[in-house]
């Protein structure tokens, strides 16, 4: 099986992919962007892909949501991945020596308190793993990367301070995507729908949500994305805490379609926590 994921080497996406598919014999397809992952699966270059869709601090990954709009793909699994950020430096370096930290913008933002208290400068990189690799490629002990424990192992760096993120409850949600819709399974506990109203009227979102309320269906994620056709018109991603095998989930879809909405089932799946 060929699995596409967002690189570079040492990224959180790579670690999530390697851990989730650990029990399979895989051929890996490292991609430069989320769009590349989606296209690889749609074009049959890869059998499956894994992409981040939401972070508990930063919110929805819009590139992924927009990609699911454009590409004919399905979600077959959800992965909850804990994100822990560490200060990585060359072996033998000490915390007191660090004068500058390198990382991707969101990681620097998630470690704002540490950076302020340590009174160090910061430098932006394209990813946490790119920052870790940059630290590894030079001989300075006064610089460090903010990245994962996995990146420390990949690039042979030392963790000079662990868990430096401001919020310890930091998780990224990944979805596993494929070209074929997975079979309906009674253990699937979630369903993702893409709802596109065919006409715009006052209270359209409220009318959609009322369907789920009336059927006592709990929603775990709601996201709107512009149709790019007219200002103020949107597609709505809705994730329900019910599998597609449940009668009330199918009843909700039937009612929404009866109201004239276009409803696309993006997948019914279960959650895996790494």
N, C-alpha and C positions, 0 to 999 in steps of 0.2 A: 504494500500500500504506500502511495506517495502522499506525503503531507506537506502542505505549504504553511509557512508561518512568517511573521514579521521579524526580520533580522535587525541589526547585525548579531554576530556571535556574542553570547553573554547577555542578551536582552531578556526581559521578563517574559516576553512572548515565547522565546526559545525555551526557557525553563518550563513554562506552563505546558508547551507542546511535548517536550521530552518526558515530563512527569505523567501527563494524561495518557499518552500513547505508549507508556513504558512496557506494556505487556504484548505489544505488537511488533512484528518485523517491518520496519519502515524504511522508506527512502525519503530523505528530507529535501524540501525545496525552499531554500531561504530566499525571501523576497525583500525588496527594498522599501515597499510601502504596503499599506492595507489594501489599496486598490489593486496592487499586483497580486496579492493573495486571492482576492475575490475573482479576478480575471483568470488566474491559473486554474481555479476550480471550475469555473464556467466553461473554459475552453478545453477542459479535460487533461490539462498538463499535470494536475494533481487530483487525487481522488477526494481528498478532504483538505480543509483549511481551518486554521484557528486564528481568530482576530479579537482584539479587545473591543467591547461595546460600551462599557460603563465603568467609571471609577467612583468610589464612595465619596471622594473629596472633590474631584474635578467635574463629575457628572458624566453625561452621555458623550461618547466619542462620535462626533457628528459625521466623520468620514465613513465610519462603518455603517451608520444608519442610512446615509445617502447611498452607499454602495448596495445595501439590501434593496433599496428602491429601484436602482438601475439594473441590477443583475438578477437573473432568474435562478435564485439559489434558495436553499432551505436550511433552517437551523435544526440540528439533530441533538445537540447537547449544550448544557450551560456549565461553565467552570467558575467557581469562586476561588480566586487566588489571593492569598494574603501578601501585601506589599510591605516589606520591611527595608528601610534604607540605612545604609552603613557608610562610614567614612573609610575609604580605602586608600592606602598609600604603599610606597615601596617598603619592602621588608627592612626592619631596623629603624623606620621612621617613628617619631613620637608625636603625640597630639600637640604638644607645646611648640613644635617646629612648624606646624602647618600655617601658612599665610594666605593660601588661595585654594578654593574648592571649585571643582569642575563638574558639570552635569547638565542634563536637559532642563529646560525652564520649569516644567511642572514639579520636578524633583527638588529643584532649588527652592521653589515656592513652598513645598511641603516641609522644608527644613529651615524655614525663615528664622525661627526662634534660635536655633543652634547657631546659624550663621551670624546673627546679630550678637549673641552672647560671646561667641568666639572671636568676634571682631576681625573676620577674614573677608577677603575679596571673593567675588564669584565670577566664573566664566562659563558662557553658554556653549553646549555641545548638542549635536543632533539626537543623541540618546545617552542613557546612563552607561551603556556598554562602550560607546565610542569614547566617553570621558575616561572610563577605566583603562581602556587600551592606550589612550594618550598618556596617562600617568605611567603605565608600564613601559612606554617607548622612550622615556627620558630618565635622567638620573637625578632629578631634583627630589629632595625629601621635604621640601617646603610646600608641595602641592599635593592635593588628594582629590579623589573622585567620590561623588555621592552615588552609590550604586548598590546592587544586591550582593548577598553572600555568594551567590552563584557566579557573579562576575568576578569576585575576588578569587574564586577557585580557577576560573577560566584563564585569567590574566596573571595568576600567581602574585596577587597582592595581599597585603596584610590589613586586617580590620583593626583600625586604631581606635574606633569608637562605634559601638553598635546601637541600633535603634534610634537614630537621631531625628526621625521625622516628628513633627509637632503633634500629630494625631496618631496614636497607636492603632486605632481601629480603621486601618487603611486597606481596602480590598479593591481589586480590579476584577470585573466580570468579563470573561471571555465566552465566545460562542464558537462551537464547532459547526462548520458549514459543509454542505455537500450539494451535488447537482440533483440528486434524487431525493424525494421526500421519504423520510423513514417510515416504517410501518407503525401503525397506531399500537401502542403498548399500554396495558392497564397500569403499569408502574410510572408512566409519564405524569408528572405533577404540574406541568406548566404548558401553556399554549401561547404562541406569539401571533398576533394578527396585524395586518396592515390594512387600515380602513381609509378609503378615499371617498369622501362625500361627492356625489355626482352633481349636487347643487349647493350653493352657498346661501344660507339663511340664518337669521338670528337664533342663537341657541343651538347650533348644530352639534357642537361638542357635548353640550349638556344632554342632548337627546341620545347621543351615543352612550354616554356614561350611565344614563338612567336605565338602559337595557341591562347592564351588568348589575346595577344596584337591585333592580326588580327581581333578578334571578339569584341574588345573594352570591355573586361571583366576585371574589376579591381580586383587585388589580395590583400587581407588584411593580409595574413600570408603564408610564405613559409618556410619549414623546411626540412632539409635532415637528414636521419638516415641511418647508414651503414647496408648493407644487411647481414653482418657477414659471407658472403661466400667468398669474395675476396676483398682485399684492393683496395679502390678507387671506389667501386660500392655502389650505394645508392638507397633507397626508398625516394620519395619526397611527403611530405604533402603539399597540396595546398588548401588554403581557398579563395573562390571567393565571390565577393560581389553581387551575383545573386542567386536566388532560383532555385531549380531543375525544377520548373514548367515553367521556361523561355526557350524559344526555343534555344537561343544562348548557354545556358549552356549545353543542351543536344547535340548540334552540336559540342561543344568543346570536349565532351567525345567521340563522334563518330569519330572525326578526330584523337584524341590521340590513340584510339584503332586501327584505320586504319594504324597508324604509327608503330604499333606493341607493344605498351605499354600496360601493364596490369593496368586497371583503376578500383579502388574499391571506390564506393560512401560510405563515412562514415556517411553522414547525410546531410539533408537540414533543416535549422532551423532559428529561429529569435533570436534577442538579448534582454536580460532583464538587466537593470541597477538597482542595489540595492542601 
